[in-house]
Amino acid sequence: MNRIKRLLALTLTLSMVLPFVPKGNAAEGMAPGWVAAESYLTFPGDPVYEEDRWADVLERRQAAEEGALLPYEGRDWAQGSVGECYETALIRLQCAANYVDDDFEAGAAFLSAGRAFAAAESGWYDQNRGRDETYYRLSVEKYRAFLIYHVGYVGNWGRSLVPALDALSMTVEDFFNAPYMDRVSPSDRELVERSVEEYQKVYDREKLRIFVRLDGEDLSMDTAPQVTAQRVMVPIRAIAEALGADVTWEEGTNAIILERAGSTVTMTIGKTAATVNGKRVEMDVAPYADGNRTYVPARYVSEFFGQTVSWDGENNRVEIAEDKTAWKKDETEALVLPMGALLGFAWEGDPTRFGFMGRVPRTEASDGANGVGENRVALPRDLCREALEETWSIENRETLLETVTALLESGDDKEFREATKEVRYLSYGEIARRAKSLSEVDQYMWPRTKELWDKWTAKGIRAWDLCRVAAFLEWGYTGGYVTYGEAMELLEKATEELTEKFDSWDEVYENFLEGYYWCLREGLGDKTVWDTDLGMAYQYLKNSPDTRTLFNDQLLLEEK
């Protein structure tokens, strides 16, 4: 009777406990016998803990504990999930320890374990998009295995280890206080310790380094920013040129004059007083010279030119960006991007970015002397100014605003409408008869003008004018000729007219292209505008995964 009671009690206990035992993932957290529990890593949800896969891990663990050696097949790398690569690395460590009298094979097995740790580390980084404690713990295990294999396998131990040791609050002694590390020779250990000590000094200095980002991109400078009176000071030319400003220097007064988009800022070496468009502004730190560079406060210079500035203390970084809060009509920019896309793309710009490129200087390859390639630093400010001047004869702020104003008022559409007065009421037969006495160009242009008038009537060739307004103001913004707010205010007029006249982007660009070729006075023969280089470029942009979302016809219809 007592036996029956005990059996019922056991059955009741099991019925209460068993539902809480996880199925399939019961193995999570079980370290192998040769790994300390506190140093063992788990990866919740990883496929390695599924029943069949975990059974395979346990089988290979048992074989390793019983003295199995590392198979040659598949030892060069590791495949599978993060957890699978990690468990493979641990098993390879034990297999490496099983080589008692063969140092060469033991070393090769430790190398193989290191590669498995590296595969887990890489997989974890890809999965989490960053470096965290788990990433660095995998990194430390990787370097331990590589060191046992051969000290020369890693080129710079300090550079490799110091970031991980710092992130995990470990010392180099902690690094060596681990299983199998007694296999490292005293001379190899000394080499690693010395490399870590030397690089630690560089690393500590780098941690204090100040970074500057403009519109989310790192702004490189030939001399590092400095901190004075709790203000980040930056080389004046680097920050000014990235913002699109021109810098001049008055040698007699030590004044620095910055000009951008019609605004003038004056600062003076050693003085906290500045002027912005003639109005005095008091700063809490003065510009100064250090070596052959002049340093100015990043915040004041940026804010004087309408930028927002914030401090990212975690990353020692100044974040500078265009202040778009004053312009709340986001739909304007959404319409502007496709309007200027074709011309911006034709000048090797990025149609998906307002201004066609970031404001941060970029390195470009170019042909140097004697045909030898070399790299040059290209300023987006200068590239955009070049685009305006070389093709459109726009040399400065004044000519940009004059050109944009003329295009918004009438542009080439006015000339087109004047030309149609000669032909709009004539039949094609009458035009053909009269054209015989005209110049060769007019023999083509008269019937072409009649054709375009019959097709577009009140729309004229207006898309040709309005899309140029968008492209010119985008180049002008990056070139430092107009502010973002000025550009948006003018562009709102262009987008209003465009949405009033056109219902689709295909219609916009057909009108644009026909206006372009009409102004060129070029005959297309049997081709349509879609068969031209520009027409095919538009088709490419409209179908490319990177740009096709720009050409949303709904944007045009919503504004009607």
RAWO-V330646 format. One record per residue. N is the residue number from 1. PSI is psi in whole degrees, -180 to 180 (* if undefined). Layout:
N & PSI
N & PSI
This chain:
1 & -44
2 & -37
3 & -39
4 & -41
5 & -43
6 & -38
7 & -43
8 & -39
9 & -42
10 & -42
11 & -43
12 & -41
13 & -46
14 & -39
15 & -28
16 & -33
17 & -44
18 & -39
19 & -19
20 & -1
21 & 118
22 & 135
23 & 141
24 & -43
25 & 22
26 & -18
27 & -10
28 & 132
29 & 2
30 & 105
31 & 147
32 & 164
33 & -23
34 & 7
35 & 130
36 & 138
37 & -37
38 & -18
39 & -2
40 & 137
41 & 143
42 & 158
43 & 84
44 & 133
45 & -2
46 & 143
47 & -20
48 & -23
49 & 0
50 & 150
51 & -51
52 & -42
53 & -40
54 & -34
55 & -39
56 & -40
57 & -47
58 & -37
59 & -43
60 & -34
61 & -46
62 & -42
63 & -41
64 & -41
65 & -27
66 & 6
67 & 12
68 & 145
69 & 166
70 & 124
71 & 152
72 & -34
73 & 125
74 & 10
75 & -12
76 & -23
77 & -169
78 & 145
79 & 162
80 & -165
81 & 174
82 & -47
83 & -39
84 & -42
85 & -39
86 & -47
87 & -37
88 & -42
89 & -43
90 & -42
91 & -39
92 & -33
93 & -46
94 & -39
95 & -39
96 & -39
97 & -19
98 & -14
99 & 99
100 & -44
101 & 12
102 & 88
103 & -34
104 & -50
105 & -35
106 & -44
107 & -43
108 & -36
109 & -39
110 & -38
111 & -43
112 & -38
113 & -42
114 & -39
115 & -35
116 & -41
117 & -41
118 & -39
119 & -40
120 & -42
121 & -47
122 & -43
123 & -39
124 & -41
125 & -47
126 & -37
127 & -34
128 & -5
129 & 46
130 & 175
131 & 118
132 & -168
133 & -44
134 & -43
135 & -49
136 & -31
137 & -39
138 & -38
139 & -45
140 & -44
141 & -38
142 & -49
143 & -31
144 & -47
145 & -41
146 & -38
147 & -41
148 & -38
149 & -58
150 & 131
151 & -26
152 & -2
153 & -28
154 & 128
155 & -42
156 & 102
157 & -37
158 & -50
159 & -35
160 & -42
161 & -37
162 & -45
163 & -39
164 & -45
165 & -41
166 & -44
167 & -32
168 & 4
169 & 43
170 & 153
171 & 169
172 & -27
173 & -39
174 & -37
175 & -41
176 & -13
177 & 74
178 & 159
179 & 146
180 & -10
181 & -11
182 & -9
183 & -14
184 & 130
185 & 154
186 & -38
187 & -39
188 & -40
189 & -43
190 & -40
191 & -44
192 & -45
193 & -41
194 & -40
195 & -41
196 & -44
197 & -42
198 & -43
199 & -26
200 & -37
201 & -43
202 & -43
203 & -41
204 & -39
205 & -40
206 & -33
207 & -27
208 & -6
209 & 141
210 & 135
211 & 153
212 & 131
213 & 136
214 & 120
215 & 36
216 & 3
217 & 142
218 & 132
219 & 107
220 & 143
221 & 148
222 & -17
223 & 144
224 & 149
225 & 157
226 & 164
227 & 123
228 & 127
229 & 41
230 & 21
231 & 140
232 & 122
233 & 133
234 & 153
235 & 127
236 & -45
237 & -37
238 & -48
239 & -40
240 & -46
241 & -34
242 & -34
243 & -6
244 & 14
245 & 157
246 & 142
247 & 129
248 & 159
249 & 127
250 & 105
251 & -38
252 & -32
253 & -4
254 & 28
255 & 142
256 & 123
257 & 123
258 & 130
259 & 129
260 & 127
261 & 42
262 & -2
263 & 146
264 & 126
265 & 131
266 & 128
267 & 158
268 & 135
269 & 129
270 & 1
271 & 139
272 & -13
273 & 133
274 & 163
275 & 138
276 & 109
277 & 44
278 & -8
279 & 130
280 & 135
281 & 132
282 & 125
283 & 163
284 & 6
285 & 146
286 & 147
287 & 153
288 & 163
289 & 139
290 & 112
291 & -127
292 & 26
293 & 146
294 & 128
295 & 137
296 & 157
297 & 123
298 & -41
299 & -49
300 & -46
301 & -45
302 & -47
303 & -32
304 & -29
305 & 28
306 & 22
307 & 155
308 & 145
309 & 132
310 & 161
311 & 124
312 & 92
313 & -32
314 & -34
315 & 11
316 & 52
317 & 135
318 & 127
319 & 120
320 & 136
321 & 158
322 & 132
323 & 103
324 & 5
325 & -30
326 & -20
327 & 97
328 & -7
329 & 82
330 & -27
331 & -23
332 & -49
333 & -36
334 & -32
335 & -34
336 & -40
337 & -50
338 & -28
339 & -42
340 & -1
341 & -47
342 & -46
343 & -40
344 & -42
345 & -39
346 & -24
347 & 27
348 & 32
349 & 173
350 & 109
351 & -18
352 & -5
353 & 132
354 & 126
355 & -2
356 & -10
357 & 159
358 & 164
359 & -8
360 & 133
361 & 147
362 & 157
363 & 130
364 & 147
365 & 142
366 & 163
367 & 121
368 & -162
369 & 144
370 & 28
371 & 7
372 & 127
373 & 146
374 & 160
375 & 146
376 & 150
377 & 122
378 & 128
379 & 122
380 & -36
381 & -49
382 & -35
383 & -39
384 & -38
385 & -38
386 & -42
387 & -41
388 & -40
389 & -46
390 & -38
391 & -31
392 & 4
393 & 32
394 & 112
395 & -15
396 & -175
397 & -44
398 & -48
399 & -29
400 & -50
401 & -38
402 & -45
403 & -45
404 & -42
405 & -43
406 & -40
407 & -39
408 & -34
409 & -46
410 & -41
411 & -152
412 & -16
413 & -31
414 & -45
415 & -40
416 & -46
417 & -37
418 & -42
419 & -32
420 & -20
421 & -28
422 & -28
423 & -13
424 & -27
425 & 3
426 & 152
427 & 164
428 & -31
429 & -43
430 & -40
431 & -42
432 & -40
433 & -44
434 & -33
435 & -21
436 & -29
437 & 4
438 & 172
439 & 166
440 & -39
441 & -44
442 & -27
443 & -30
444 & -43
445 & -35
446 & -56
447 & -33
448 & -40
449 & -43
450 & -44
451 & -45
452 & -36
453 & -45
454 & -33
455 & -44
456 & -23
457 & -114
458 & -21
459 & -20
460 & -136
461 & 43
462 & -31
463 & -32
464 & -41
465 & -47
466 & -37
467 & -31
468 & -36
469 & -46
470 & -49
471 & -44
472 & -43
473 & -30
474 & -47
475 & -40
476 & -34
477 & -53
478 & -32
479 & -7
480 & 16
481 & -31
482 & 152
483 & 167
484 & -43
485 & -42
486 & -45
487 & -45
488 & -38
489 & -43
490 & -37
491 & -27
492 & -39
493 & -42
494 & -42
495 & -35
496 & -43
497 & -39
498 & -47
499 & -26
500 & -35
501 & -27
502 & 150
503 & -13
504 & 160
505 & -29
506 & -42
507 & -42
508 & -49
509 & -23
510 & -42
511 & -42
512 & -50
513 & -39
514 & -35
515 & -40
516 & -49
517 & -27
518 & -43
519 & -30
520 & -15
521 & 38
522 & 135
523 & 143
524 & -2
525 & -130
526 & -5
527 & 157
528 & 172
529 & -24
530 & -16
531 & -6
532 & 169
533 & -43
534 & -38
535 & -42
536 & -32
537 & -40
538 & -44
539 & -38
540 & -48
541 & -39
542 & -25
543 & -11
544 & 138
545 & -28
546 & -24
547 & -10
548 & -27
549 & -16
550 & -36
551 & 67
552 & 110
553 & -25
554 & -30
555 & -39
556 & -37
557 & -34
558 & -27
559 & -2
560 & *
